[in-house]
Amino acid sequence: MDTPQHVGDLLQAFAERGVFRGFSRQRETRQQGEFRVRWHRDQVFQWGYDRRRRSIRVASVLPAVPPGSAMDRDFRQWLRARQDRALPAHRRYDPARLGLRAYNRGGEVTLTVRVLDDDMDYGVRRTVSLVNEIYLDFINRGPYFDWLLETFELDPDNPY
């Protein structure tokens, strides 16, 4: 199924398993769904699903990233690398099944995942994994410690 209600049910199941700190359904129509997820660094992520486009959008997945900055460019390169055949299958995002895009509007990086086959469950699961990897891999392996402290107002002596 690829209805907005089904996508919401899948996200709610992640919340019920404790993956997210919070989840709420904002709006669901026959074609679109809007959901809020409280997750990394207690950040609220706005998730959207568009049935016609078969796309999942995570707005402001990386806040406060100036367009064209080194971090913006590094993120786009990192995102492209997630579909590289050199990655193990469990970490790779199959380009025949998912289209990955990032947009930076006003310093807010938004992630869009387009499901290219009929497996919306796969698309939602992989989007959750991808956002998790952004926070556990991309941010932690790069030179983004100062960005992390400033963006999330963390104590430099106890940032995690």
N, C-alpha and C positions, 0 to 999 in steps of 0.2 A: 504494500500500500504506500502511496505517496501523498496522503492527505496532510494538511497542516495539523490535524488532530493526532495523526499517527506520529509525526515528527515530534510534537509536544509530548506524547506518551513515551517516546524513546528518551527524550531529554529528562523527563520526570523520573524514569527508571534509574538514570545515572544519579539523580539527586537522592532517590530513596536508598541507593547503595552507598551513599556518603561521598560520592565523587565531588559533588558541588556542595557548597555551604548553604545554598538556597536556590530555589527555582520558583518562577511564577509564570503563568500564561497571561499575556497582556491582551492579545486579540487573535481570534481565529475566524477566518471566513472559509469559504470553499476553496479559495485559491491562495490565500496567504496566512501566515501565522507569525506572531511576534511573541518572543519569550525573553524573560530576564533570568540570568544565571549569575549567582554570586559565587566567585571562585578564587582564583589566584590573587593573593594580597588583598583579599576581601573586595576585590574590584567587581563591579556589576557589569556584566557583558550583555549587550543587547543582541539577541539572535533573531534572525528573520528567515523565513522560508517562503519561497515563491514557487508555487506548483507549476505554473506555465514554464518558467525558466529552469525548473528542477534545480534550484540553487539554494544554498544555505549561506547566509551572510552573518558574520560576526563583526559588528561595528566596534571600532576603537579597540581592536585586539591589542594594539600597542599605542598607548596615548603619548602625547608630547614628543613626537618624533618629527623634527622638521623635514618637510619635503626636500628630496634631493640630498639629504645629509648622508654621511658615511653609514650611519645606522640604518637608514632607509634603504640604501643600496645593498648593504650587507644582508638585510632581511630578505630582499627580493632574490638575491643570489642563493641564500639558504633555502628559501621556498622552492626555487627551481631544482635545487639539489635533492629535495625530498622525493623527486620522481626519477632519480638516477638509478639505473639498473645495478650500479655498484653497491647500492644499499641492500642489506638483507631484506627479504620479502616482507617480513613483519614490520619493518620500519619504512618501507617504500610505499608511496601513494601511486597506484597504477594510473598512468596517464590515459589509458584506454577506458578507465572507469570514472576518473575524477579530473576535472579541470580546476587548477588552483590559480587564483589571482589575488593580488594585493593592490589596494588603492590608498593613496594618502591625500586626504582632503583636510587642509588646515591643520596639519600636524597630527591627525588621527589616522592611524593605519587600520583599514578595514580589510578583512579576509573574506573572499567569496569562494565557495566550493560548489562547483557545478557537477551534479551527478549525471554521468553520460550513459549509464545503463539503467536497468530497472530495479536496482538494489538500493533503495533508499536507506535501509537499515545499515548497510555498509557505509553509505555516504555520511550518515549521522555519526556512527561509531568512529570513522576515520577523521571526521572533523573534530570531534572531542579529543581524539588522540593528538591531532595536529596542534590544536591550541595548547594542550598540555606540553607538547614538545617545545613550543615557542617559549614557554616559561621555564621549562626544566633544562632545555638544551641551548637554544639560540641565545637567550639572555645570559645564562650562566657561563657559556664558553667564550663569549665575546667581551670586549672592553667596555661593558655597560654597567659596571658597579655604581659609578656616580649617577648615571641616568636612573638606575633602580632606586637609589637612596632619595634622590630628588623627586622623582615622579610619585613614589608611594610614601614619601615622608617617613623614611625608615631611620632608625638609630644606627649609625655607622658601626657601632661596637656590637650590635646584635641585629643584623639585617634580616636574618631568617628566622 
